[in-house]
Amino acid sequence: MDMDVHVRDLRYFVTVADELHFTRAAERLRISQPALSKQIRALERQLGFRLFDRGPRGVGLTVQGEALLPAARALVGDWEHALRAARSAGPGG
């Protein structure tokens, strides 16, 4: 299966997983809650499985979400580290 998942989508996933609350995650990300929900649903469609169980008692990770979270967290962290290294390497051009 060929798919391109963007770092932004992984950041959104990790933030919702950290907060277990879409509104608080949206506030942290400085985007609207409907936009965040739409992006997570699109990511779930692209992956072919749900990342979160959404119910009246709140939001929780699915088994697949739990399995994906450590790698997603590492990828987002690695990307942010790489950006800092590139920015500190010298003047932009």
Long-range contacts (C-beta under 8 A, 24 or more apart in sequence): 1-48, 3-46, 3-47, 5-43, 5-46, 5-47, 7-75, 7-76, 7-79, 8-39, 9-39, 9-42, 9-43, 10-72, 10-75, 10-76, 11-76, 12-36, 12-39, 12-40, 12-43, 13-40, 13-43, 13-51, 13-65, 13-68, 13-69, 13-72, 14-69, 14-72, 14-73, 14-76, 16-40, 16-51, 16-52, 16-59, 17-51, 17-52, 17-61, 17-65, 17-69, 17-72, 20-58, 20-59, 20-60, 20-61, 21-58, 21-59, 22-59
